[in-house]
Amino acid sequence: MASITERNGSYLIRTNCGYDSRGKKIQHSMTWTPEPNMTKRQIERELEKQAALFDERVRNGIVLDSKMTFVRYINDIWIGRAEKNLKPTTFRRYKGFLKRIIPALGNMRMEKIQPCHLYAYYDNLREEKREDVKYTPNEAAIELSHSMKRNEFVSNVNIALGTIDRIRAGDTVSGRTAQKFAEYFGKKVSSLFTAEEKNLADRTILHHHRLISTILQSAVYDMVIMSNPCSRTKAPRVARTEAAFLEENEVEELLDAVYEKADHPFDVIIQLILYTGMRRGEALGLEWDDIDFANNVITVRHTLQYLPEKGVFEEETKNTSSMRSIKVGQDLIDILNDFRDWQDSEREKAGEFWIGGSKIFTAKDGRPINPGTVTSWFHSFIQTNDLPQISIHGLRHTNASIMISSGVPITTTAKRLGHSTSATTSKIYAHAIASADAAAASAIQAVIPLKRKRA
């Protein structure tokens, strides 16, 4: 039941609604002021009516909590719900964003947050530095990286092969790697590496905006606030950048190098991603049962991910459209058949030391491959063989660009890539669409020679 307290001619109506995650009582309150000409009896009756109505609204969850702060809503309501409903990788990324959002907006009352506060916050984000500072090795570090064999670095310094290759190539590494490397040689990090601090990217700021909007919209659904201020806020602008991809001659150069110099399983992984346009995690999540060798079809069902606190784990694809079947040519099927024979022989050699199930791509003991290992290997392979600069994900972009420029319908391209709509494909691959459009214009002109009358 609601409690009533008189305050200077008005009445404070308060009701309880359980306890929060810290065991603190949750209370809602409202103030009711009687009309000037009301009698004492009328006030008592109306006050009793108002208290009953307010208590019922609270019980039914249709009352706004004007005192709830942003951080309290996140901690008491939103975070637990998000952890249950979001994928682990997404939830971890959101928690990283909250480390910046909560100190800036957390103590504000939900109902007080306005577009002006959000604009000011985005301006502050543009001045912030990224937490993942990269370290570039100098000549001294590069010289030290050649003082031991690569395998000795793995055992002595606990640095992966791909990472030591990055140092030898003069590429950036993480602060943790730079620290371990410097400590092993008894040097200061600053004497071997140069820190490269960068401001947050525009897209990162946009992701912060989207998370804030998601949380505030959830509060609207929970009837904590009346409306979402983000709906009245222009999202931070992000400059459109074209997806990086390889030209046809560069694809040929890469495939030649992979054929001649790359070992299993990396050579097959690279060719598979390039040929099908799969995401890295999708390729690594494939099992042998996902390959229909009779009909040349590969079905994407899972994706492989990595988190420091969980290790390598499997989860569902990015979205429902990402779960798809891809028709492939006989060349790729033959490569996969040969690779299966090779894997079977490796399993026999390993004997009881083989750990794992039916994954196509595994480590030497049969366990799933860490996706980061593939990325590190590919980066090192590109550098070592002086190949055109491209990332693993750039191979997916290359596949899409080739399809579009070859006249494959945008809807088919979107389906093979696992995009939810063809609009997503059109947005990402505007460059390839423009090239295909220009080719179409030339083709039409060649077939339909127009006649121009001279004046």
ZABA-972802 format. One line per field, with one value per residue (C-alpha): residue number from 1; residue in one letter; x, y, z. Coordinates in Angstrom, 1 decimal. Layout:
// residues N
nr NUM  ...
rest a  ...
x X  ...
y Y  ...
z Z  ...
//
This chain:
// residues 455
nr 1  2  3  4  5  6  7  8  9  10  11  12  13  14  15  16  17  18  19  20  21  22  23  24  25  26  27  28  29  30  31  32  33  34  35  36  37  38  39  40  41  42  43  44  45  46  47  48  49  50  51  52  53  54  55  56  57  58  59  60  61  62  63  64  65  66  67  68  69  70  71  72  73  74  75  76  77  78  79  80  81  82  83  84  85  86  87  88  89  90  91  92  93  94  95  96  97  98  99  100  101  102  103  104  105  106  107  108  109  110  111  112  113  114  115  116  117  118  119  120  121  122  123  124  125  126  127  128  129  130  131  132  133  134  135  136  137  138  139  140  141  142  143  144  145  146  147  148  149  150  151  152  153  154  155  156  157  158  159  160  161  162  163  164  165  166  167  168  169  170  171  172  173  174  175  176  177  178  179  180  181  182  183  184  185  186  187  188  189  190  191  192  193  194  195  196  197  198  199  200  201  202  203  204  205  206  207  208  209  210  211  212  213  214  215  216  217  218  219  220  221  222  223  224  225  226  227  228  229  230  231  232  233  234  235  236  237  238  239  240  241  242  243  244  245  246  247  248  249  250  251  252  253  254  255  256  257  258  259  260  261  262  263  264  265  266  267  268  269  270  271  272  273  274  275  276  277  278  279  280  281  282  283  284  285  286  287  288  289  290  291  292  293  294  295  296  297  298  299  300  301  302  303  304  305  306  307  308  309  310  311  312  313  314  315  316  317  318  319  320  321  322  323  324  325  326  327  328  329  330  331  332  333  334  335  336  337  338  339  340  341  342  343  344  345  346  347  348  349  350  351  352  353  354  355  356  357  358  359  360  361  362  363  364  365  366  367  368  369  370  371  372  373  374  375  376  377  378  379  380  381  382  383  384  385  386  387  388  389  390  391  392  393  394  395  396  397  398  399  400  401  402  403  404  405  406  407  408  409  410  411  412  413  414  415  416  417  418  419  420  421  422  423  424  425  426  427  428  429  430  431  432  433  434  435  436  437  438  439  440  441  442  443  444  445  446  447  448  449  450  451  452  453  454  455
rest m  a  s  i  t  e  r  n  g  s  y  l  i  r  t  n  c  g  y  d  s  r  g  k  k  i  q  h  s  m  t  w  t  p  e  p  n  m  t  k  r  q  i  e  r  e  l  e  k  q  a  a  l  f  d  e  r  v  r  n  g  i  v  l  d  s  k  m  t  f  v  r  y  i  n  d  i  w  i  g  r  a  e  k  n  l  k  p  t  t  f  r  r  y  k  g  f  l  k  r  i  i  p  a  l  g  n  m  r  m  e  k  i  q  p  c  h  l  y  a  y  y  d  n  l  r  e  e  k  r  e  d  v  k  y  t  p  n  e  a  a  i  e  l  s  h  s  m  k  r  n  e  f  v  s  n  v  n  i  a  l  g  t  i  d  r  i  r  a  g  d  t  v  s  g  r  t  a  q  k  f  a  e  y  f  g  k  k  v  s  s  l  f  t  a  e  e  k  n  l  a  d  r  t  i  l  h  h  h  r  l  i  s  t  i  l  q  s  a  v  y  d  m  v  i  m  s  n  p  c  s  r  t  k  a  p  r  v  a  r  t  e  a  a  f  l  e  e  n  e  v  e  e  l  l  d  a  v  y  e  k  a  d  h  p  f  d  v  i  i  q  l  i  l  y  t  g  m  r  r  g  e  a  l  g  l  e  w  d  d  i  d  f  a  n  n  v  i  t  v  r  h  t  l  q  y  l  p  e  k  g  v  f  e  e  e  t  k  n  t  s  s  m  r  s  i  k  v  g  q  d  l  i  d  i  l  n  d  f  r  d  w  q  d  s  e  r  e  k  a  g  e  f  w  i  g  g  s  k  i  f  t  a  k  d  g  r  p  i  n  p  g  t  v  t  s  w  f  h  s  f  i  q  t  n  d  l  p  q  i  s  i  h  g  l  r  h  t  n  a  s  i  m  i  s  s  g  v  p  i  t  t  t  a  k  r  l  g  h  s  t  s  a  t  t  s  k  i  y  a  h  a  i  a  s  a  d  a  a  a  a  s  a  i  q  a  v  i  p  l  k  r  k  r  a
x 0.0  1.1  2.1  0.9  2.7  1.5  3.9  2.9  -0.5  0.5  0.7  3.6  2.4  5.1  5.0  7.5  8.4  10.8  14.6  17.4  20.6  22.2  19.3  18.2  14.4  13.0  10.5  8.4  6.7  4.4  3.1  -0.6  -2.0  -5.7  -7.8  -8.2  -11.9  -11.9  -13.3  -11.4  -13.7  -13.2  -9.4  -9.4  -11.5  -9.5  -6.2  -7.3  -8.2  -5.0  -2.9  -4.7  -4.3  -0.6  0.0  -1.7  0.4  3.6  2.5  1.8  5.1  3.5  5.1  8.2  11.1  12.2  15.1  16.8  20.3  21.8  24.3  21.7  19.5  22.4  23.6  20.1  18.2  20.0  23.4  21.9  19.4  22.1  24.5  21.7  20.6  23.8  26.6  29.7  31.8  29.2  28.6  32.4  32.6  29.7  31.3  34.4  32.2  30.5  33.9  33.8  30.0  29.4  31.9  30.5  26.8  26.3  25.3  22.7  19.1  17.6  14.9  17.4  19.6  19.1  20.6  22.9  24.5  25.1  26.6  29.0  29.9  30.7  32.9  34.8  35.2  36.9  39.6  40.2  43.0  42.6  43.4  45.1  48.2  50.4  54.2  56.5  59.9  63.0  66.2  67.6  64.5  64.6  68.3  67.5  64.6  67.2  69.5  67.6  65.7  61.9  61.2  63.5  61.4  58.3  59.8  62.0  60.0  56.5  56.0  54.1  55.9  53.6  54.4  58.1  57.7  55.9  58.8  61.3  59.2  59.0  55.2  53.3  52.7  50.7  52.0  52.1  54.3  56.6  56.9  57.8  60.3  62.0  62.1  63.7  66.6  66.8  65.8  63.3  60.3  61.0  64.5  63.2  59.7  57.8  54.3  51.7  48.7  45.7  42.3  39.2  37.9  34.7  33.1  34.0  32.2  29.2  29.2  29.1  26.1  24.3  24.9  23.6  20.5  20.0  20.1  17.8  15.3  15.3  14.5  11.5  10.2  10.6  8.7  11.6  11.6  9.0  11.2  14.7  16.8  19.0  16.0  16.3  20.1  22.0  24.3  28.1  29.1  31.5  33.4  32.5  35.6  35.7  36.4  40.0  40.3  42.8  42.8  42.7  46.5  47.1  44.9  46.9  50.1  48.8  47.6  50.9  52.7  50.2  50.7  54.5  55.2  52.2  51.8  48.6  46.2  46.8  47.0  43.6  42.1  43.2  41.9  38.6  38.0  39.1  36.9  33.7  33.9  33.4  34.3  37.4  35.4  32.9  35.7  37.3  34.0  33.4  33.1  33.5  29.7  29.2  30.7  28.4  31.1  28.6  26.8  29.7  27.9  29.4  27.0  27.9  26.4  28.7  31.5  34.6  35.5  38.1  37.9  40.8  38.4  36.9  39.6  38.5  34.7  32.0  28.8  26.0  26.6  26.5  22.8  20.2  21.1  24.8  23.6  23.7  24.8  27.4  27.8  31.5  33.5  35.1  38.6  37.9  36.2  39.3  41.5  39.3  39.3  43.1  43.3  41.0  43.3  46.3  44.4  43.6  47.3  48.1  45.5  47.0  50.5  49.2  47.4  46.1  47.6  45.0  42.4  39.4  36.4  35.3  36.6  38.1  40.9  42.8  46.0  48.6  46.9  43.4  42.1  40.3  42.6  42.6  41.3  44.0  46.6  45.3  45.3  48.9  50.1  48.6  50.0  53.4  53.0  52.1  55.1  57.6  56.7  56.3  52.7  50.1  48.8  45.5  43.9  42.1  38.8  40.1  39.9  36.2  35.9  37.9  35.5  32.5  34.2  35.0  31.4  29.9  32.3  31.7  28.0  26.7  23.4  23.7  21.0  23.0  26.2  24.4  23.1  26.5  28.2  25.5  24.3  20.8  19.8  21.3  21.3  24.2  26.1  25.4  26.7  29.9  30.8  29.8  33.2  32.6  29.0  30.2  32.8  30.1  27.8  30.5  31.1  27.4  27.4  30.3  28.5  25.3  27.1  28.9  25.6  23.5  25.4  23.3  23.2  23.9  22.6  25.0  23.8
y 0.0  3.5  5.9  9.5  12.5  16.1  18.8  22.4  21.9  19.1  15.4  13.1  9.6  6.9  3.2  0.4  -1.9  -4.6  -4.3  -3.6  -5.7  -4.2  -5.0  -1.4  -0.8  0.6  3.4  5.5  8.7  11.4  14.7  15.5  19.0  19.5  22.2  25.4  25.0  21.4  20.5  18.3  15.4  15.8  15.9  12.7  10.9  12.1  11.5  7.9  7.5  9.0  6.8  3.7  4.6  5.4  2.1  0.2  1.9  1.1  -2.6  -2.8  -1.1  1.9  4.6  6.7  6.8  10.4  9.8  6.9  7.6  6.3  4.1  2.7  1.7  0.1  -1.9  -2.8  -3.5  -3.4  -5.2  -8.4  -8.6  -7.8  -10.5  -13.1  -11.9  -10.7  -12.8  -12.9  -10.9  -8.2  -8.0  -7.7  -4.9  -3.1  -3.3  -1.7  1.2  1.5  2.2  5.6  6.2  5.7  8.2  10.9  10.3  7.7  10.1  12.0  11.3  9.5  12.1  14.9  13.5  15.7  15.9  18.8  16.5  13.8  16.2  17.4  13.9  13.0  16.1  14.9  11.5  13.0  14.3  10.9  8.6  4.9  2.5  0.0  2.1  0.5  0.3  0.5  -1.2  0.9  -0.4  -1.6  -3.7  -5.1  -6.0  -7.8  -9.7  -11.4  -12.3  -15.6  -18.1  -17.6  -20.7  -19.5  -16.3  -18.4  -20.5  -17.8  -14.6  -16.1  -14.2  -15.9  -16.6  -14.2  -11.5  -11.8  -11.6  -8.3  -6.9  -8.1  -6.4  -3.1  -3.4  -2.3  -4.6  -4.3  -2.7  -6.0  -7.5  -4.5  -4.8  -8.5  -8.0  -5.1  -6.9  -10.0  -7.9  -5.7  -2.6  0.2  0.0  3.6  2.6  -0.1  1.1  4.3  4.6  5.6  7.2  7.8  9.5  7.4  6.7  8.3  4.9  4.1  7.2  6.2  2.8  4.6  6.6  3.5  1.8  4.8  4.8  1.1  1.5  4.6  2.9  0.0  2.4  3.7  0.2  -0.3  3.0  4.6  7.6  8.9  9.2  8.4  11.6  9.9  9.9  13.7  13.6  13.4  10.4  11.2  11.4  8.8  9.4  6.7  4.6  2.1  -1.5  -2.5  -5.3  -6.8  -6.3  -9.4  -9.4  -9.1  -12.0  -14.1  -12.9  -13.9  -17.3  -18.1  -17.2  -19.3  -22.3  -22.1  -21.0  -21.5  -24.7  -26.5  -25.5  -21.8  -22.2  -23.8  -21.3  -18.4  -19.9  -20.8  -17.3  -15.7  -18.1  -18.0  -14.6  -16.1  -14.3  -15.5  -17.0  -18.7  -20.5  -21.7  -22.8  -25.2  -29.0  -31.7  -32.4  -28.9  -29.9  -31.6  -33.1  -34.6  -31.3  -28.9  -26.9  -25.5  -24.7  -22.0  -22.9  -21.6  -19.1  -19.5  -16.6  -15.9  -14.0  -13.8  -14.9  -17.8  -18.9  -20.2  -20.9  -21.5  -19.5  -19.0  -17.0  -13.2  -13.2  -15.5  -14.4  -15.4  -19.1  -20.0  -22.5  -21.5  -23.3  -23.7  -25.0  -28.4  -26.9  -25.9  -29.3  -31.1  -28.9  -29.7  -33.5  -33.5  -31.5  -34.1  -36.9  -34.9  -34.2  -37.9  -38.8  -36.1  -37.6  -41.0  -39.6  -37.8  -40.9  -40.4  -36.9  -35.8  -33.5  -32.4  -33.4  -32.8  -29.2  -28.8  -26.5  -27.4  -26.9  -29.7  -31.5  -31.3  -28.4  -25.5  -22.7  -19.3  -16.9  -14.4  -16.9  -16.9  -13.1  -12.9  -15.6  -13.9  -10.5  -12.0  -13.9  -10.7  -8.8  -11.6  -12.2  -8.5  -9.0  -6.2  -5.0  -6.7  -8.0  -11.4  -9.5  -7.8  -11.2  -11.2  -7.7  -9.0  -11.9  -9.5  -7.0  -9.8  -11.0  -7.6  -6.5  -9.8  -9.1  -11.2  -9.7  -7.7  -9.9  -13.0  -11.4  -10.3  -13.9  -15.5  -13.0  -13.5  -9.9  -9.3  -7.1  -6.2  -2.5  -3.4  -4.9  -1.8  0.5  -1.4  -2.1  1.1  1.1  -2.2  -1.3  1.9  -0.1  -2.6  0.3  1.9  -1.5  -1.8  1.6  0.6  -2.7  -1.0  1.6  -1.3  -3.1  0.0  2.5  5.7  8.0  11.7  14.2  17.0  20.6
z 0.0  -0.7  2.2  2.3  3.8  3.8  2.8  2.8  1.4  -1.0  -0.5  -1.2  -2.2  -1.9  -2.7  -2.6  -5.5  -4.3  -4.0  -6.4  -7.0  -4.0  -1.7  -1.5  -1.4  -4.7  -4.1  -6.5  -5.4  -6.8  -5.5  -5.5  -4.8  -4.1  -5.8  -3.7  -3.0  -2.0  1.4  3.9  3.1  -0.6  -0.2  1.8  -0.8  -3.7  -2.0  -1.3  -4.9  -6.2  -3.9  -5.1  -8.7  -8.3  -6.4  -9.2  -11.9  -10.0  -9.7  -13.4  -14.3  -15.9  -13.8  -14.6  -12.1  -12.2  -9.8  -11.6  -12.9  -16.1  -14.2  -11.9  -14.8  -16.5  -13.4  -12.0  -15.2  -18.5  -18.0  -16.7  -19.6  -22.1  -20.8  -21.4  -24.8  -26.5  -28.0  -25.8  -28.2  -28.6  -24.8  -24.2  -26.8  -25.1  -21.7  -23.2  -24.4  -21.0  -19.5  -21.3  -21.1  -17.4  -16.1  -18.5  -18.2  -15.4  -12.6  -14.7  -14.1  -17.0  -17.5  -17.6  -20.5  -23.5  -27.0  -25.9  -23.3  -25.9  -28.4  -25.7  -24.9  -28.5  -28.8  -25.8  -27.3  -30.3  -28.0  -26.3  -27.1  -27.9  -25.1  -27.4  -28.0  -30.7  -30.4  -33.5  -33.1  -33.9  -35.5  -32.1  -31.5  -35.1  -34.6  -31.3  -32.9  -35.2  -32.2  -31.7  -33.8  -34.0  -32.0  -29.2  -28.9  -28.4  -25.6  -23.9  -24.3  -24.8  -28.0  -30.9  -34.2  -36.0  -33.5  -33.7  -37.5  -37.1  -35.0  -37.6  -40.3  -38.3  -37.8  -34.7  -31.8  -28.6  -25.4  -23.7  -26.4  -26.3  -22.5  -22.6  -25.4  -23.6  -20.2  -21.7  -23.0  -19.9  -21.8  -21.4  -23.7  -24.8  -26.0  -28.4  -29.4  -30.2  -28.9  -31.4  -29.7  -31.8  -31.2  -31.3  -34.8  -36.0  -36.3  -32.7  -31.6  -33.7  -31.9  -28.5  -29.8  -30.9  -27.5  -25.6  -27.9  -27.3  -23.5  -23.5  -25.9  -23.5  -20.7  -22.8  -23.1  -19.4  -18.9  -17.0  -19.4  -21.8  -24.9  -26.2  -26.6  -29.2  -31.5  -31.5  -31.9  -35.2  -35.1  -35.3  -38.9  -40.3  -43.5  -46.0  -46.9  -49.7  -48.8  -49.5  -52.1  -54.5  -58.3  -60.5  -61.1  -57.4  -56.7  -59.1  -57.4  -53.9  -55.1  -56.7  -53.4  -51.3  -53.6  -53.5  -49.9  -47.6  -45.6  -44.5  -43.1  -44.0  -47.7  -47.8  -45.4  -47.6  -50.8  -49.2  -47.9  -51.2  -53.2  -51.0  -49.4  -45.9  -42.8  -41.0  -38.1  -40.4  -42.3  -39.1  -37.7  -40.7  -40.0  -42.6  -42.4  -43.7  -47.1  -49.6  -51.8  -54.2  -55.0  -54.4  -51.7  -48.4  -45.6  -43.1  -39.7  -37.0  -36.4  -34.3  -31.9  -29.2  -26.0  -23.4  -20.6  -22.6  -25.1  -28.5  -28.6  -31.1  -31.5  -34.0  -37.1  -37.0  -38.0  -39.5  -43.1  -42.3  -42.0  -45.7  -48.4  -51.0  -54.3  -55.2  -58.2  -58.5  -58.0  -54.4  -53.7  -55.0  -52.7  -49.7  -50.6  -50.7  -47.4  -45.7  -46.7  -45.3  -42.1  -41.7  -42.0  -39.4  -37.0  -37.4  -36.6  -33.5  -32.2  -28.7  -28.6  -31.2  -29.4  -31.3  -33.3  -36.8  -37.5  -40.9  -39.8  -36.6  -34.8  -34.9  -32.0  -33.5  -31.4  -33.1  -34.4  -32.6  -35.2  -34.2  -35.2  -38.8  -38.9  -37.6  -40.0  -43.0  -42.0  -41.7  -45.0  -46.8  -45.4  -45.9  -49.5  -50.4  -51.5  -52.0  -48.6  -47.7  -44.5  -44.1  -44.2  -47.4  -49.1  -48.5  -50.0  -53.0  -53.5  -53.5  -55.8  -58.4  -58.3  -58.8  -61.5  -63.3  -63.5  -60.6  -59.5  -56.3  -54.6  -55.3  -54.1  -50.8  -50.3  -50.8  -48.4  -45.8  -45.7  -44.3  -47.2  -50.6  -49.4  -47.1  -50.0  -52.2  -49.5  -48.8  -52.5  -54.2  -56.0  -57.7  -58.6  -60.2  -62.2  -63.3  -64.3  -66.4  -68.1  -68.8  -70.4  -72.7  -73.6  -74.5  -76.6  -78.5  -79.3  -79.9  -82.1  -81.9  -84.9  -84.4  -86.8  -87.7  -87.5
//
